[in-house]
Amino acid sequence: YFFKIMKIKNFFYFKKYFFLDFLIYLLPIAIVIGNSAINILTFVISIIYLLLILIKKIDYREYKKFNLIFLCLSILFLINIFFSTNQYYSFIKFLGIVKYYLIMMSILFCLENINRFREFFLKILILILFLVGIDTVIQFFFGEDLFGFKILESHGRRLSGPFGDEYVVGAFISKLLFITMLLFNDIKFRFYNVFILTTFFIIIILTNERAASAMFFLALIIYFTLNPNFSIKKKILKLLLFVLLIISVFNINPQ
């Protein structure tokens, strides 16, 4: 009886914002499933966010700075479309940018207004990261992952993990890990945080995705440089440690 009541409460809790938070929880899973799933889900989230603005459950004026920045960028994009040699293609790409802006605003709204959203979303991100990371490591050591996807030997032993013939596992881990770092509530950067970052950084290196490796290393520099919770001394120390790590990994794995 108790669990039945809890289920009903959870249903009405999600229903309050047309299941917006629940759909955002599914985003990391949709990315693993493939492009079709992520396109459908991001489209639905964007429509729900706009619908919530129209019925005044979301006050978009709270985000004036974000909206102003996006408006300025949109003007630049529209000028670019006007001078483009393929205006239709450029316009479709611009709609994609609008969609991901709405996704960002949806997540920001949920973080600020929905109780325990940060906690649940963080747990889902960490779970997905570890599952993808373990699957990728298995593929590296055994030549085949849990789903039967094999290593591509023709381009420097590329790993794909659970993504099959799409070699994006390094980019996936680097992006989700950076978002996870930003969501951490704990202002103290403890040993286990460094261990997690180091472990996933090594996995990204093993995928042999140069862009993903560079992107994650740059993300670390930005994170440690701009994070107000670290002193200058700690920032320099942590950056030096990661520079030494990347030099060591590239020496061990010349590919």
Buried (B, 14 or more C-beta within 10 A) or exposed (E): EEEEEEEEEEEEBBEEBBBBBBBBBBBBBBBBEEEEBBEEBBEBBBEBBBBBBEEEBBEBEEBEEBBEEBEEEBEEBEEEBEEBEEEEEBBEBBEEEEBEBBBEBBBEBBBEBBEEBBEBBBEBBBEBBEBBBBBBBBBBEEEEBEEEBEBBEEEEBBBBBBBEEBBBBBBBBBBBBBBBBEBEEEEEBEEEEBEBBBEBBBBBBBBBBEEBBEBBBEBBBEBBEEBEEBEEEEBEEBBEEBEEBBEEBEEEEEE
